[in-house]
Amino acid sequence: MEPTRITEMRLMTVQEELSAREPIFHRPEHGTTRADFALMMDAEFWEVGASGRCYSRAHVLDILEDRYARSIEENWETRDFFCQEIAPDTYLLTYTLLQDSRTTRRATLWRRTSAGWNIIYHQGTIVKSF
């Protein structure tokens, strides 16, 4: 039922770089402050949450600022990464995220810039048991 997705060899380095940044905003080595997160995001960033709701860049920054003001502990697992180049220096990274009893499929659109990686778009979709 599911397609077999295998990243092209020429994109494996990109996949490794990006998978080390996922799940986005949950890797303290890439930042924990509002300013850090703002630098990671494209000016036009937006997100569709697992709920189906759309979130603006400003809203996501507010949520992240609140989250990191408290101590957080997460034991999440990522797997099934797939990277696809969709335009020059623009990549779609998809993967599965296991969060305790919740499984979601994730998709992040990344752009490589002279300053580093920028997140353009992110989406999470809950996987229902069949």
Helices and strands as residue ranges (DSSP letters): G 9-11, H 12-19, G 28-30, H 34-40, E 41-48, E 54-56, H 57-69, E 76-87, E 90-99, E 102-113, E 116-126
